[in-house]
């Protein structure tokens, strides 16, 4: 699974094993730590179930939205490449089409390098 996360200013790319549950939020225990306005400590989970993807809001204070519809807390909502997930006020998460794997893998590597440079 490839994800693009936009924090309101910059795009970040991630790759994950299909069977893994991905968590996104401000907290350091998340698969993707996203510190930006309106994102809760434990904002959402993204799960893969038999090749389908789902987003689950984890009680985020500022909500989670798909196509302007607010998700209910702890309820699975289908996630696809058509509509990004809005976290809080500005952050967006996109499920990416894997038709150009070489480009996606290159973007994932650039994200890893950028994030590693930020820690130094």
GIJOGI-V306398 format. One record per pair of residues at least 12 apart in sequence whose ideal C-beta (glycine too) atoms are under 8 Angstrom apart, sorted by the first residue. I is the first residue (numbers start at 1). J is the second residue. Records with the same first field share a line. If there is no record, write none. Layout:
BEGIN
I: J / J
END
This chain:
BEGIN
1: 15 / 16 / 17 / 18 / 20 / 22 / 46 / 48 / 53 / 95
2: 14 / 15 / 16 / 95 / 96 / 98 / 104 / 108
3: 15 / 16 / 22 / 32 / 46 / 93 / 94 / 95 / 96
4: 93 / 94 / 96 / 107
5: 24 / 32 / 34 / 91 / 92 / 93 / 94
6: 91 / 92 / 93 / 94
7: 34 / 36 / 90 / 91
8: 36 / 37 / 89 / 90 / 91
11: 107
12: 32 / 111 / 114 / 115
13: 96 / 104 / 107 / 108 / 110 / 111
14: 31 / 32 / 108 / 111
15: 104 / 105 / 108
16: 31
18: 48 / 51
19: 48
20: 48
21: 45 / 46 / 47
22: 45 / 46 / 47
23: 42 / 44 / 45 / 46 / 58
24: 39 / 43 / 44 / 45 / 46 / 87 / 93
25: 39 / 40 / 41 / 42 / 43 / 44 / 58 / 60
26: 39 / 40 / 41 / 43
27: 41 / 42
29: 42
30: 42
34: 87 / 91
36: 88 / 90 / 91
37: 88 / 89 / 90
38: 61 / 62 / 87 / 88 / 89 / 90 / 91
39: 60 / 62 / 87 / 88 / 91
40: 58 / 59 / 60 / 61 / 62 / 88
42: 58 / 59 / 60
43: 57 / 58 / 60 / 64 / 87 / 88
44: 56 / 57 / 58 / 60 / 64 / 85 / 87 / 93
45: 58
46: 79 / 93 / 95
47: 76
52: 78
53: 78 / 79 / 80 / 95
54: 76 / 77 / 78 / 79
55: 71 / 76 / 77 / 78 / 79 / 85 / 93
56: 71 / 74 / 75 / 76 / 77
57: 71 / 72 / 73 / 74 / 75 / 77
58: 73 / 74
59: 73 / 74
60: 73 / 87 / 88
61: 88
62: 87 / 88 / 89
63: 88
64: 85 / 86 / 87
65: 85 / 86
66: 79 / 83 / 84 / 85 / 86
67: 83
79: 95
80: 95
81: 94 / 95 / 96 / 97
END
